[in-house]
Amino acid sequence: MPQPASQTPHPARRAALRLMLGVMDEQRMISDLTAQPWFHEYDAPDRARGTRLALEALRGMDRADRVLKPLLRKAPPLEVHNILRLGLIEMAALGEAPHGVVNDMVAAAGRGKRTQAYKGMVNAVLRRAQEAADGKWGKMPVPRLPKWLRGPLMDAYGNGPMMAMESAHLKGAPLDVTAKADASAVADALNGKLLPTGSIRLTAPGQVSTLPGYESGDWWVQDAAAALPVQILAPKPGEEIADLCAAPGGKTMQLASAGANVTAVDASEHRLGRVAENLGRTGLAAQIEVADVLSFSGGPFDAVLLDAPCSATGTIRRHPDLPHARDGHGISELIALQIKMIDRAVKLLKPGGRLLYCTCSLLPDEGEVQVEEALERHPILTADRTALDLAGIDPSWVTEEGGLRLRPDYWSADGGMDGFYIACLRHTG
Ligand SMILES: C[S@@+](CC[C@H](N)C(=O)[O-])C[C@H]1O[C@@H](n2cnc3c(N)ncnc32)[C@H](O)[C@@H]1O
């Protein structure tokens, strides 16, 4: 088989391969890797395309491996395997012309000491893989989540919902935005769809910062599910509200735009910088406090919103790197932290106040179980089910203990939503 002439691979492909290696070898998330100085040595268009390519390769990796496995006598080094995976996904899933992709992937192999010897193999295997996948890619089994996550989710939801959630992960996510004031006007300006819960959905947005109304702060990016906690909390003008774990500030902006006096608390000064930037852009105000929630002592507040740190397993549609970068370690520590945060949040409430607890996790241990146990530990709290009675919310999503379970396969015909758990707990004192 003729071997293509060596060349320099496209910088976006080099960036993508480096990101894939960072996720799979160093267990780092793409959002962390793209903040590193090395990544900023690439031009902005290559950074954007490289990130897109890496995310699509991680999303479709299970399918790529199914095609590649019979063509490989033994598993090659990870760098070579990733070259094959990216090349195949570009051809089979993204419709790139095989000639250019194979040339570039052979060149990518030629650049590394550990990969040089595999140039011929990359050339041969990619050509055969492209033929093997031709016309079949879309009909292949939906990629499965890794065992550490699939196991507990199967226990919680069963096979049908599990498969529906995995299909939703494969489809990816549209871009949702929240309007500062007039959602219909923003939907018109962006040519987006106004969802029943008031978020605006865009299917082919392009670069966010160039869209109408971004500079003037008429809206901000926020998944429709992530916008629901504040709608359920229903802040009133003049209420004193603590937004615990506030950065980057999506919920802070919702609370402030409803006229509440918001104290935005986060342990990360760096991330609070993004809250300040977002407030500046949207012309909204909040008091910002760098503090650990466990030692924060303001208030008392009419309401406390606790968007606790969690496994983020509800966001896999938008972060297909997560199942590859994580292995389930650290979740029990997060659960323990969530318990302490809930107990701290209860102490910050005025009698009669509301505690809105939410996580972007699909694991009941970070949602349903947390609230069930919080209600047992704090008999002064009661779950406010009426708060969940909102347009667009299916009553069957309400859970036994009185929270709301959102899954990525909900609203599937309209593009899905992030997985979330939300409960509004009322202090009955
Ligand atoms: C899920 S994000 C919050 C998203 C945010 N509420 C929004 O809507 O944009 C979790 C946040 O918790 C913060 N965090 C983690 N541990 C914390 C702690 N002990 N005290 C305060 N903030 C903490 C992280 O810095 C991170 O910004």
The ligand as an SDF file (V2000), in Angstrom:
LIG
                    3D

 27 29  0  0  0  0  0  0  0  0999 V2000
  -21.1340   23.4800   40.3990 C   0  0  0  0  0  0  0  0  0  0  0  0
  -20.0010   24.7810   40.5240 S   0  0  0  0  0  0  0  0  0  0  0  0
  -21.0870   26.0980   40.8090 C   0  0  0  0  0  0  0  0  0  0  0  0
  -21.7920   26.6460   39.5840 C   0  0  0  0  0  0  0  0  0  0  0  0
  -22.4980   27.9600   39.8570 C   0  0  0  0  0  0  0  0  0  0  0  0
  -23.4360   27.8470   40.9560 N   0  0  0  0  0  0  0  0  0  0  0  0
  -23.2320   28.5110   38.6570 C   0  0  0  0  0  0  0  0  0  0  0  0
  -24.4420   28.3650   38.5390 O   0  0  0  0  0  0  0  0  0  0  0  0
  -22.5730   29.1130   37.8010 O   0  0  0  0  0  0  0  0  0  0  0  0
  -19.3200   24.4600   42.0920 C   0  0  0  0  0  0  0  0  0  0  0  0
  -18.4840   25.5800   42.7330 C   0  0  0  0  0  0  0  0  0  0  0  0
  -18.2150   25.1870   44.0930 O   0  0  0  0  0  0  0  0  0  0  0  0
  -17.0400   25.8330   44.4980 C   0  0  0  0  0  0  0  0  0  0  0  0
  -16.5960   25.1920   45.7500 N   0  0  0  0  0  0  0  0  0  0  0  0
  -16.1010   23.9410   45.9160 C   0  0  0  0  0  0  0  0  0  0  0  0
  -15.8570   23.7050   47.2230 N   0  0  0  0  0  0  0  0  0  0  0  0
  -16.2170   24.8270   47.8980 C   0  0  0  0  0  0  0  0  0  0  0  0
  -16.2000   25.2000   49.2720 C   0  0  0  0  0  0  0  0  0  0  0  0
  -15.7780   24.3500   50.2210 N   0  0  0  0  0  0  0  0  0  0  0  0
  -16.6550   26.4310   49.6100 N   0  0  0  0  0  0  0  0  0  0  0  0
  -17.0660   27.2990   48.6540 C   0  0  0  0  0  0  0  0  0  0  0  0
  -17.0970   26.9990   47.3340 N   0  0  0  0  0  0  0  0  0  0  0  0
  -16.6800   25.7830   46.9650 C   0  0  0  0  0  0  0  0  0  0  0  0
  -16.1280   25.6630   43.3000 C   0  0  0  0  0  0  0  0  0  0  0  0
  -15.0920   26.6320   43.3340 O   0  0  0  0  0  0  0  0  0  0  0  0
  -17.1170   25.8490   42.1400 C   0  0  0  0  0  0  0  0  0  0  0  0
  -17.0620   27.1760   41.6670 O   0  0  0  0  0  0  0  0  0  0  0  0
  1  2  1  0
  2  3  1  0
  2 10  1  0
  3  4  1  0
  4  5  1  0
  5  6  1  0
  5  7  1  0
  7  8  2  0
  7  9  1  0
 10 11  1  0
 11 12  1  0
 11 26  1  0
 12 13  1  0
 13 14  1  0
 13 24  1  0
 14 15  1  0
 14 23  1  0
 15 16  2  0
 16 17  1  0
 17 18  1  0
 17 23  2  0
 18 19  1  0
 18 20  2  0
 20 21  1  0
 21 22  2  0
 22 23  1  0
 24 25  1  0
 24 26  1  0
 26 27  1  0
M  CHG  2   2   1   9  -1
M  END
$$$$
